[in-house]
Amino acid sequence: MICWQCIKGPRQPNGSLTCGFYATRFMKDMMEDSEQTVAAKMKKLAEKKNYTRKEIDEVRFEIIEFFQQCMV
């Protein structure tokens, strides 16, 4: 049986066009740190109001690096 849960996480600022980067950053945060439980990660992310510019830029640069490697 599947039990769905509503989860909370950092929200993008109103009027921002960074939704894809926010979703990608959220997935990255959930997948990293295998020592931490999913429940602990969800709790930590639910407490975070939004991502910093630096955190979003990290994801942007990782995506750029990925595409650059694919184009070589």
N, C-alpha and C positions, 0 to 999 in steps of 0.2 A: 504494500500500500504506500502510495506517495503522500507525504504530508507537506503541503506548501506552507511557507512562512513568508510574511511580508518583511523585507529587510530595509533598513535605513542606511544611508551613506552620505558622504559629502555631496552637497548640491552645488550646481553651477550657479553663478550669479544671474539674476534676471537680465534678459536681453543678450546674454552671452551666446556665442555660437560654438562653444567648446564642448558640446554634449558628447561627441565621439571620443574626445580626449579624456573626459571625465569617466566615461564607461570603460575605456581602455585602462585608465589608471586604477579604477576600482578592481577590475579583473586581475591586474598585475599585483595589487596589494593582497588580494585573496589567494593568489597562487604562490607568492613568495613566502619564505620562512616556514619550512615544513615542520619545524619544532612546535609551532603554535597551532592550537586547534582551530577549526573553522568557527566554532562558537566564539572563541576569544577574539578572532580577527573581526567577526561581524560586530561584536560589542565595541571594539576599539574604533571601527569605522563609523558606527552609528553615532559615536560621541563627537566625531570630527565634523565641524560645520561646513567647511569647503576645503578644497585643495589650494595650496599656495601656487603662485605663478611658477616657482622653481619646480614643484612636483609635476605640474602639467608640462612644462618645458622638457623635463626628463623623458616623458613619454613621446613628445614630438620628436626629439633627437633620436630616440631608439627606432621610431618608425622610419625616419629619414635614413638612418644607417642601414636598416633592413632593406629598403628599396634600393639603396646604392649598391649593396652587395648583390642583389638580384640582377642589376643592370650590367654588372661587369662580366 
